């Protein structure tokens, strides 16, 4: 793996608001906010403060990483649009990462929490609301097995499970994500919603009803030729 020599900014808004900075493949600093309803108000100021505290300006960045979920529609959209806009302004590449992969990365990296049980597959889960979880299964090597899914908690595999969806460490470390992005698969920049938005267009046209019966429309007159 080639360790980048410059600055990498990471943004993830699938689980709250997370921003992180790395330099030369080493985590530098991170900021997080648990609020899931203030992305527009908080994300850009958090990025600005993170860069300012490190003495970095946008022009110093070599690349930008953004979490593409799975996560709720609004949070993901704001995070991805912000990252792509910053990439356009600075002229640096933007790379997508699966949010569950980023959390698994921290779990397998160790820290102030219990590591995954040796030799066992594990599950990383985040809150999907509606009494459901976003989750993915990981091998003992840390490699994700299959695509992320969304389901009721009872439908998860009977395996050791961690992540913010089950109230257990680890949470996402955006600075570690920025530093170790090359260890994760490139998943592109399309958001992973995994389920349809709450509001959808009707699949069939509704009929005008009168007393439970279809309204009969008059037959247009035949015009003389």
C-alpha positions as CSV (number, residue, x, y, z in Angstrom):
1,X,0.0,0.0,0.0
2,X,1.3,3.5,-0.9
3,X,0.9,5.8,2.1
4,X,-0.3,9.3,1.0
5,X,2.1,12.0,1.9
6,X,-0.3,14.9,2.1
7,X,-3.6,15.8,3.8
8,X,-6.8,13.8,3.6
9,X,-10.2,15.1,4.8
10,X,-12.9,12.6,5.7
11,X,-16.6,13.3,6.1
12,X,-19.3,10.9,7.2
13,X,-22.9,11.9,7.9
14,X,-24.6,8.4,8.0
15,X,-24.3,8.2,11.8
16,X,-24.5,11.8,13.1
17,X,-21.8,14.2,11.8
18,X,-18.2,13.1,11.7
19,X,-15.2,14.9,10.2
20,X,-11.6,13.9,10.4
21,X,-8.1,14.8,9.1
22,X,-5.1,12.7,8.4
23,X,-1.6,13.5,7.2
24,X,0.9,11.1,5.7
25,X,-1.4,8.1,6.6
26,X,-1.6,9.1,10.3
27,X,-4.7,10.3,12.1
28,X,-4.5,14.0,13.1
29,X,-7.8,15.2,14.5
30,X,-11.5,14.4,14.4
31,X,-14.8,16.1,15.4
32,X,-18.2,14.5,15.8
33,X,-21.8,15.5,16.6
34,X,-24.5,13.1,17.4
35,X,-27.3,15.3,16.1
36,X,-29.0,13.8,13.0
37,X,-31.1,16.8,12.2
38,X,-28.5,19.7,11.9
39,X,-26.3,18.6,9.1
40,X,-26.9,21.7,7.1
41,X,-26.1,24.0,10.0
42,X,-23.2,22.1,11.5
43,X,-21.2,20.2,8.8
44,X,-19.4,23.0,7.0
45,X,-18.5,24.9,10.3
46,X,-17.1,21.6,11.7
47,X,-15.0,21.2,8.6
48,X,-13.7,24.8,8.8
49,X,-12.9,24.5,12.5
50,X,-11.1,21.1,12.0
51,X,-8.9,22.5,9.3
52,X,-8.2,25.8,11.2
53,X,-7.2,24.0,14.3
54,X,-4.7,22.0,12.3
55,X,-3.4,25.0,10.4
56,X,-4.6,23.6,7.1
57,X,-6.5,25.3,4.3
58,X,-8.6,23.7,1.6
59,X,-5.8,24.1,-0.9
60,X,-3.5,21.9,1.2
61,X,-5.8,18.9,0.8
62,X,-4.7,16.0,-1.5
63,X,-8.0,14.1,-1.4
64,X,-11.4,13.9,0.3
65,X,-13.1,10.8,1.7
66,X,-16.9,10.6,2.2
67,X,-19.0,7.9,3.8
68,X,-21.8,6.8,1.5
69,X,-23.8,4.9,4.1
70,X,-25.9,3.0,4.5
71,X,-27.8,5.7,6.2
72,X,-30.9,8.0,6.1
73,X,-31.5,10.0,2.9
74,X,-31.1,13.5,4.2
75,X,-27.8,12.9,6.1
76,X,-26.2,11.0,3.3
77,X,-27.2,13.5,0.6
78,X,-25.8,16.5,2.6
79,X,-22.5,14.8,3.3
80,X,-21.9,13.5,-0.2
81,X,-22.9,16.9,-1.8
82,X,-20.5,18.7,0.6
83,X,-17.6,16.4,-0.1
84,X,-18.1,16.6,-3.9
85,X,-18.4,20.4,-3.8
86,X,-15.2,20.7,-1.8
87,X,-13.5,18.3,-4.3
88,X,-14.7,20.5,-7.2
89,X,-13.5,23.7,-5.5
90,X,-10.1,22.2,-4.6
91,X,-9.6,20.1,-7.7
92,X,-8.8,17.0,-5.6
93,X,-10.3,13.5,-6.0
94,X,-13.2,12.4,-3.8
95,X,-13.3,8.7,-2.7
96,X,-16.3,7.0,-1.2
97,X,-16.3,4.5,1.7
98,X,-19.0,2.3,3.2
99,X,-19.8,3.7,6.7
100,X,-20.0,0.1,8.2
101,X,-16.6,-0.6,6.8
102,X,-15.2,2.5,8.5
103,X,-16.7,1.4,11.9
104,X,-15.4,-2.2,11.4
105,X,-11.9,-0.7,10.6
106,X,-11.8,0.9,14.0
107,X,-13.1,-2.2,15.8
108,X,-10.4,-4.4,14.2
109,X,-7.8,-1.7,14.8
110,X,-8.3,-2.0,18.6
111,X,-8.5,0.8,21.1
112,X,-10.4,1.5,24.3
113,X,-12.9,-1.3,23.8
114,X,-13.0,-5.1,23.4
115,X,-11.6,-6.3,20.1
116,X,-13.6,-8.7,17.9
117,X,-13.5,-12.3,19.2
118,X,-10.6,-14.2,17.5
119,X,-11.6,-16.6,14.8
120,X,-15.2,-15.5,14.6
121,X,-17.3,-13.6,12.0
122,X,-18.8,-10.5,13.5
123,X,-21.5,-8.0,12.7
124,X,-21.3,-4.2,12.6
125,X,-24.7,-2.4,13.0
126,X,-26.0,1.2,12.9
127,X,-29.4,2.6,13.6
128,X,-31.7,2.6,10.6
129,X,-34.7,3.9,12.5
130,X,-38.2,2.3,12.1
131,X,-37.0,-0.3,14.6
132,X,-34.4,-1.6,12.1
133,X,-30.7,-1.8,11.8
134,X,-28.2,-1.3,8.9
135,X,-25.6,-4.1,9.2
136,X,-22.9,-6.1,7.5
137,X,-21.0,-9.2,8.3
138,X,-17.2,-9.3,8.6
139,X,-14.7,-12.2,8.5
140,X,-12.0,-12.5,11.2
141,X,-9.6,-10.8,8.8
142,X,-11.9,-7.7,8.8
143,X,-13.1,-8.2,5.3
144,X,-16.8,-7.5,4.7
145,X,-18.7,-10.6,3.6
146,X,-21.5,-9.6,1.2
147,X,-23.4,-6.3,0.8
148,X,-24.8,-4.2,3.6
149,X,-28.4,-5.0,4.6
150,X,-31.2,-3.5,6.5
151,X,-33.5,-5.6,8.7
152,X,-35.2,-6.0,12.1
153,X,-32.7,-6.7,15.0
154,X,-34.1,-10.2,15.4
155,X,-33.0,-11.0,11.8
156,X,-29.3,-10.3,12.3
157,X,-27.0,-13.3,12.3
158,X,-26.3,-14.8,15.8
159,X,-22.8,-13.4,16.0
160,X,-20.9,-10.9,18.1
161,X,-22.3,-7.5,17.2
162,X,-21.0,-4.0,17.8
163,X,-21.6,-0.5,16.6
164,X,-23.8,2.5,17.4
165,X,-26.9,0.7,16.3
166,X,-26.7,-1.6,19.3
167,X,-25.3,0.9,21.8
168,X,-21.9,-0.7,21.8
169,X,-18.4,0.6,20.8
170,X,-16.9,1.3,18.4
171,X,-18.3,4.4,16.8
172,X,-16.9,5.9,13.6
173,X,-13.5,7.6,13.9
174,X,-13.3,10.0,10.9
175,X,-9.5,10.6,11.4
176,X,-8.8,6.9,11.2
177,X,-11.0,6.7,8.1
178,X,-9.0,9.5,6.5
179,X,-5.7,7.7,7.4
180,X,-6.7,4.2,6.4
181,X,-9.0,4.7,3.4
182,X,-6.7,2.7,1.2
183,X,-7.4,-0.4,3.4
184,X,-11.1,-0.2,2.5
185,X,-12.8,-1.1,-0.8
186,X,-13.7,1.7,-3.1
187,X,-17.5,1.7,-3.2
188,X,-18.0,4.7,-5.4
189,X,-20.0,7.9,-4.6
190,X,-23.6,6.7,-4.9
191,X,-25.4,6.8,-1.5
192,X,-26.4,3.5,0.0
193,X,-30.0,4.1,1.1
194,X,-30.9,0.4,1.1
195,X,-34.6,1.2,1.2
196,X,-37.0,3.5,-0.6
197,X,-37.8,7.1,0.6
198,X,-40.9,7.5,2.8
199,X,-42.6,9.5,0.1
200,X,-43.1,7.9,-3.3
201,X,-45.1,8.6,-6.4
202,X,-48.1,6.4,-6.8
203,X,-47.5,3.5,-9.1
204,X,-51.0,3.7,-10.7
205,X,-53.2,6.7,-11.5
206,X,-56.1,7.2,-9.1
207,X,-59.6,7.1,-10.6
208,X,-62.2,9.7,-9.8
209,X,-65.0,7.9,-7.9
210,X,-68.6,8.8,-7.3
211,X,-70.4,6.6,-4.8
212,X,-67.8,3.9,-5.2
213,X,-68.3,3.8,-9.0
214,X,-66.1,5.1,-11.8
215,X,-67.3,8.4,-13.3
216,X,-68.6,7.9,-16.8
217,X,-67.1,10.5,-19.2
218,X,-69.2,11.6,-22.2
219,X,-68.2,10.3,-25.6
220,X,-66.9,13.1,-27.7
221,X,-69.1,13.9,-30.7
222,X,-68.0,12.7,-34.1
223,X,-67.1,15.7,-36.3
224,X,-68.2,15.7,-39.9
225,X,-65.5,15.2,-42.5
